[in-house]
């Protein structure tokens, strides 16, 4: 799954940063119909904090995604993983943060290869370099995804020795 998305980020209130909009790209690989891996990068653009220009904000993450079927053309998913947020080059925002994230979303297939995704996630770091306290940022996104292979069709027929409830490829 390849995707391009727009984001809205609300930073932890202790950071004194305005909420930001941005854009990014996503690459996902389905390990099965129920589980996948995703990498994404987000660009938030130049900003002015207290009248001083800062470098662009960058956000990157790696996620494990659990998919749950919600009809023939839709699915719900939950994800979690590792994130890195690079805040800039001008003090006091001249540092990057590593943390964990978790979130949930929905995917609706528009065609067999194109889908619309909406997602919400939260970034958490136990001790911030800026405040010395825990930090939490909220990120919402809307994405258009392209699947490099068409979905599988047909019914699963267990082979000798297999059980109906075991994980498998197919619908």
Secondary structure, 3 states (H helix, E strand, C coil): CEEEEEEEEECCHHHCCCCEEEEEEEEEEECCCCEEEEEEEEECCCEEECCEEECCCEEEEEEEEEEEECCCCEEEEEEEEEEEEECCCCCCCCCEEEEEEEEEEEEEECCCCEEEEEEEEEEEECCCCCCCCCEEEEEEEEEEEECCCCCCCCCCCCCCCCCCCCCCCCC
